[in-house]
Amino acid sequence: MLRLGSSGAAVAEVRARLAHLGLCDDIALGWDLADTPFDEELDRAVRTFQQERGITVDGIVGPDTFRRLDEARWQLGDRVLSYVPGHMMVGDDVAQLQRRLVELGFDSGRADGIFGPDTDSALREFQAGVGASPDGTCGPETFRAFDRLIRTVVGGDAAELREHVHLTHLQTGVADKVIVVDPGSLVDADMCHAIATRVEGRLAALGTQVLLTRPARSPGAALTEAELAEFANSVDADLMVSIHVDRSVSELPNGIATFYYGHPRGGLHSHAGRLLAEHIQTELTTRTDRLDCHVHPRTWDLLRLTRMPTVRVEVGYVSNPLDAKHLGSEAFHDAVAEGIAAAVTEACAPMVVG
């Protein structure tokens, strides 16, 4: 964990990567790398980078932020790309490849910067269409083909079409849907599990198959977001809802917020995820008197790696006295569960054409 006040070679590496992105000045000539300081300029650069990437803005370079910095150093053409099952290539160059494929009308899946099977399939289809060897390897021959075509073919909307298909599939009623409910927070795991089981009961009564990511008081280490996403993908879930409570060093933060996949500065996002997030936020703030902290797009791993619409719900802060009072109430647990179940039902309701 690197933060304001840290120093050393690792800080120098972070500074060099942020300087490469134009977010701060590079390491000055003559600096001793072993003594490179994590100063206020670097703190601002880290926070700017985190904001742009849609990850938690705390100025701390932990595993997630450093991994995103590593992804950001690649530009399309820097390396040869291909699908490697079990060890998928990740980076900004992959996201650029996905966006180019989409512009040309090839559905490579979500432009999440992860070279998965959808990207592999779209790349092979593109290669076959331009007379290149459809080997799924994005190298010099494929780059040249892109350069020839990108000047004349732009504006494809395969991603929009895919999102429309997902939304159409979602809005066929809640019965028979497979929904993963994640009692995700370790701040108060029992509280989150209490809410999750109430959601399970209400949705199961409507004919929905609900899968919890963990039983109550489950032993062992918590699953990572990548592992949770892999579980939801493996059961081919239609929706995923992750329930959290939070804690802050200050007593001031409070209220309810909901997050869906998307970039904070606009552009690509999950339409179905945003619809579900908006329904949940409305239901929860209507059924409780807690502060409405609104819905927000983020690129956290759980939201980015799941193939189905996924939302994360923050139902309050145990560090805030008033929030804590509500969070300890079974009546509040019931209201939150009823709100989430109602929101899922509304998001899955068939469109009425009139």
C-alpha positions in Angstrom: 0.0 0.0 0.0 1.5 3.3 -1.1 0.1 6.6 0.0 1.0 10.2 0.8 4.2 10.1 2.8 5.5 6.8 1.3 8.8 6.7 -0.6 11.0 4.3 -2.5 11.5 2.6 -5.8 7.8 1.4 -5.9 6.7 5.1 -5.6 9.1 5.9 -8.5 7.4 3.3 -10.6 4.0 4.7 -9.9 5.1 8.2 -10.7 6.7 7.1 -14.0 3.5 5.4 -15.1 1.3 8.4 -14.2 3.8 10.7 -15.9 3.4 8.5 -19.0 -0.3 9.2 -18.9 0.3 12.9 -18.6 -1.1 13.2 -15.0 2.1 14.4 -13.3 5.7 15.4 -14.0 8.2 12.6 -14.6 11.0 11.8 -12.2 13.5 14.7 -12.2 17.0 14.0 -13.4 19.3 13.2 -10.6 16.6 11.9 -8.2 17.5 8.9 -6.2 14.8 6.4 -7.1 15.1 4.7 -3.7 14.1 8.0 -2.1 11.3 9.1 -4.5 8.6 10.7 -2.3 4.9 10.2 -2.6 4.2 13.9 -2.4 1.0 16.0 -2.8 1.4 16.2 -6.6 1.6 12.4 -6.9 -1.4 12.1 -4.5 -3.5 14.4 -6.8 -2.3 12.4 -9.9 -3.3 9.1 -8.2 -6.8 10.4 -7.3 -7.3 11.8 -10.8 -6.3 8.4 -12.3 -8.7 6.6 -9.9 -11.5 9.0 -10.8 -11.0 8.5 -14.5 -10.9 4.7 -14.2 -14.1 4.5 -12.1 -12.4 2.9 -9.1 -12.5 4.0 -5.4 -10.9 7.5 -5.1 -8.7 7.3 -2.0 -5.2 8.3 -3.1 -3.9 4.9 -2.1 -2.0 2.7 -4.6 -3.1 -0.8 -3.5 -3.4 -3.9 -5.7 -6.4 -2.7 -7.7 -5.0 0.7 -8.5 -1.6 -0.7 -9.4 -3.2 -3.3 -11.6 -5.1 -0.6 -13.4 -1.9 1.4 -13.8 -0.3 -1.7 -15.4 -3.3 -2.0 -17.8 -3.0 1.7 -18.8 0.6 1.4 -20.0 -0.4 -0.6 -23.1 -1.6 1.0 -26.4 -2.9 -0.9 -29.4 0.1 -2.1 -31.4 2.5 -2.3 -28.4 2.2 -6.1 -28.2 0.6 -9.0 -30.0 -2.8 -9.9 -28.5 -4.6 -13.2 -28.4 -7.0 -15.2 -26.3 -5.2 -17.3 -23.6 -7.8 -19.3 -21.5 -7.0 -19.1 -17.8 -4.6 -16.2 -18.3 -6.5 -13.6 -20.3 -4.6 -10.5 -21.5 -5.8 -7.3 -20.0 -5.0 -3.7 -20.9 -6.0 -0.5 -22.6 -4.8 -1.9 -25.9 -7.4 -4.7 -25.6 -10.1 -2.1 -24.9 -9.0 -0.2 -28.0 -9.2 -3.4 -30.0 -12.7 -4.1 -28.7 -13.9 -0.6 -29.6 -12.5 -0.9 -33.1 -14.2 -4.2 -33.7 -17.5 -2.7 -32.4 -17.1 0.3 -34.8 -16.7 -2.1 -37.7 -19.8 -4.0 -36.6 -18.3 -7.0 -34.9 -19.6 -7.7 -31.4 -16.6 -8.3 -29.2 -18.7 -8.0 -26.0 -18.2 -5.3 -23.4 -15.2 -3.1 -24.1 -13.8 -3.9 -20.7 -10.1 -4.4 -21.7 -10.2 -8.2 -21.1 -9.4 -10.4 -24.1 -12.0 -13.1 -23.6 -13.8 -15.6 -25.9 -16.2 -12.9 -27.2 -13.3 -10.7 -28.3 -11.5 -13.8 -29.8 -14.6 -14.7 -31.8 -15.2 -11.2 -33.1 -11.5 -10.8 -34.1 -11.5 -14.1 -36.0 -14.7 -13.0 -37.8 -13.1 -9.7 -38.7 -9.9 -11.4 -39.9 -11.9 -13.8 -42.2 -13.8 -10.9 -43.6 -10.7 -9.0 -44.6 -8.9 -12.0 -46.0 -6.4 -12.4 -43.2 -5.7 -15.6 -41.5 -8.5 -16.1 -38.9 -6.1 -17.2 -36.2 -7.4 -14.9 -33.4 -4.0 -13.3 -33.1 -4.0 -9.5 -33.3 -0.6 -8.7 -34.8 0.9 -6.6 -37.5 -1.3 -8.0 -40.3 -4.4 -7.3 -38.3 -3.2 -3.8 -37.3 -2.7 -3.0 -41.0 -6.2 -4.2 -41.9 -7.6 -1.9 -39.2 -5.7 1.0 -40.5 -7.1 0.5 -44.0 -10.7 0.2 -42.8 -11.0 2.5 -39.9 -10.7 5.6 -42.1 -13.8 4.7 -44.1 -15.9 2.6 -41.7 -16.9 4.1 -38.4 -20.0 4.5 -36.2 -20.9 0.8 -35.7 -23.2 0.2 -32.8 -22.8 -3.5 -32.0 -22.4 -2.7 -28.4 -25.6 -0.8 -28.3 -27.4 -3.7 -30.1 -26.0 -6.2 -27.6 -27.2 -4.0 -24.7 -30.6 -3.8 -26.3 -30.7 -7.6 -26.6 -29.7 -8.0 -22.9 -32.5 -5.6 -21.9 -35.1 -7.3 -24.1 -34.1 -10.7 -22.5 -34.3 -9.2 -19.0 -37.7 -7.7 -19.5 -39.6 -11.0 -19.8 -40.8 -11.3 -16.2 -39.0 -12.2 -13.0 -40.2 -15.9 -12.9 -37.6 -18.4 -13.9 -34.8 -15.9 -13.8 -31.5 -16.9 -12.1 -30.4 -14.2 -9.7 -27.2 -14.1 -7.7 -27.4 -12.2 -4.4 -24.0 -11.5 -2.8 -23.9 -10.6 1.0 -20.7 -8.9 0.0 -19.6 -6.6 2.8 -17.2 -7.9 5.5 -17.7 -4.7 7.6 -20.8 -6.5 9.0 -21.1 -9.9 7.2 -24.0 -11.1 9.4 -26.1 -8.0 8.7 -25.5 -8.3 4.9 -26.4 -12.0 5.1 -29.6 -11.2 7.0 -30.7 -8.8 4.3 -29.6 -11.2 1.5 -31.6 -14.1 2.9 -34.7 -11.9 3.1 -34.2 -10.9 -0.6 -33.8 -14.6 -1.4 -37.1 -15.5 0.3 -39.1 -12.7 -1.4 -37.8 -13.5 -4.9 -38.1 -17.3 -4.5 -41.8 -16.8 -3.8 -42.1 -15.2 -7.2 -40.6 -18.3 -9.0 -37.0 -16.9 -9.2 -34.0 -19.1 -8.6 -31.8 -17.2 -6.1 -28.2 -18.2 -5.4 -26.3 -16.7 -2.5 -22.5 -16.4 -2.9 -21.9 -17.6 0.6 -23.7 -19.1 3.6 -24.0 -17.4 7.0 -20.8 -17.2 9.0 -18.9 -19.1 6.2 -15.4 -20.0 7.3 -12.3 -19.1 5.2 -11.2 -16.0 3.3 -13.8 -14.0 1.5 -14.0 -14.4 -2.3 -12.4 -11.7 -4.4 -14.5 -9.7 -6.8 -13.0 -11.7 -9.7 -14.0 -15.0 -8.0 -17.5 -13.7 -7.4 -17.9 -12.6 -11.0 -16.6 -16.1 -12.1 -19.2 -17.7 -10.0 -22.1 -15.6 -11.4 -20.8 -16.2 -14.9 -20.5 -20.0 -14.4 -24.2 -20.3 -13.3 -25.3 -18.1 -16.3 -27.1 -15.7 -14.0 -29.6 -13.1 -15.4 -28.8 -10.6 -12.7 -26.5 -10.1 -9.7 -27.0 -7.9 -6.7 -24.2 -7.3 -4.2 -25.2 -5.9 -0.8 -22.8 -3.9 1.3 -22.6 -1.8 4.4 -19.6 0.6 4.8 -17.5 2.2 7.5 -15.6 5.5 7.4 -13.1 7.2 9.7 -15.6 10.0 9.9 -19.1 9.8 11.4 -20.4 12.1 8.7 -20.8 9.9 5.6 -24.3 8.3 5.5 -27.1 7.2 3.2 -27.8 4.7 0.4 -26.0 4.5 -3.0 -26.2 2.1 -5.8 -23.5 1.4 -8.5 -23.6 -0.2 -12.0 -20.9 -0.8 -14.6 -19.9 2.3 -16.5 -17.2 5.0 -16.8 -17.8 8.1 -14.7 -17.0 10.4 -17.6 -19.7 8.9 -19.7 -19.7 6.6 -22.7 -19.9 2.8 -22.4 -22.1 1.5 -19.6 -24.6 -1.3 -18.9 -28.0 0.0 -19.8 -29.7 -2.9 -18.0 -27.4 -2.4 -15.0 -28.3 1.3 -14.8 -32.0 0.5 -15.1 -31.8 -2.0 -12.2 -29.6 0.4 -10.1 -32.2 3.2 -10.6 -35.1 1.0 -9.6 -33.2 -0.2 -6.5 -32.2 3.3 -5.4 -35.7 4.6 -5.8 -37.3 1.7 -3.9 -34.8 1.9 -1.0 -34.9 5.7 -0.5 -38.7 5.6 -0.8 -39.1 2.8 1.7 -36.6 4.2 4.2 -35.8 7.8 5.4 -32.1 7.4 4.6 -30.2 10.0 2.5 -30.4 9.4 -1.2 -26.7 9.3 -2.5 -27.9 8.4 -6.0 -26.7 5.9 -8.6 -23.2 6.0 -10.0 -21.2 4.2 -12.8 -18.1 2.5 -11.7 -15.6 0.0 -13.3 -15.0 -2.1 -10.1 -14.0 -5.7 -11.0 -17.3 -7.2 -9.9 -19.2 -4.8 -12.2 -16.7 -5.1 -15.0 -16.1 -8.9 -15.1 -19.7 -10.1 -14.8 -21.5 -10.8 -18.1 -24.9 -10.1 -16.7 -26.3 -6.7 -15.3 -24.7 -6.4 -11.9 -25.2 -3.7 -9.2 -23.6 -3.0 -5.9 -25.9 -1.5 -3.2 -24.4 0.4 -0.2 -27.2 0.5 2.3 -25.5 2.6 5.0 -22.5 3.3 7.2 -22.0 1.6 10.5 -19.7 4.5 11.5 -22.7 7.0 11.3 -24.8 6.9 14.4 -28.2 7.3 12.7 -27.3 4.8 9.9 -26.1 2.4 12.5 -29.3 2.6 14.4 -31.3 1.7 11.3 -28.9 -1.0 10.2 -29.3 -2.8 13.5 -33.1 -2.9 13.0 -34.9 -5.9 11.6 -37.6 -3.6 10.3 -34.9 -1.8 8.2 -33.6 -5.2 6.9 -37.1 -6.1 5.8 -37.6 -2.7 4.1 -34.3 -3.0 2.2 -35.1 -6.6 1.2 -38.6 -5.7 0.0 -37.2 -2.8 -1.9 -34.6 -4.8 -3.7 -37.1 -7.6 -4.5 -39.6 -5.0 -5.8 -36.9 -3.3 -7.9 -35.8 -6.6 -9.5 -39.4 -7.3 -10.3 -39.9 -3.9 -11.9 -36.6 -4.1 -13.9 -37.7 -7.5 -15.2 -41.3 -6.5 -16.0 -42.3 -6.9 -19.7 -42.4 -3.7 -21.7 -46.0 -2.4 -22.2 -46.6 -1.3 -25.8 -49.5 1.0 -26.1 
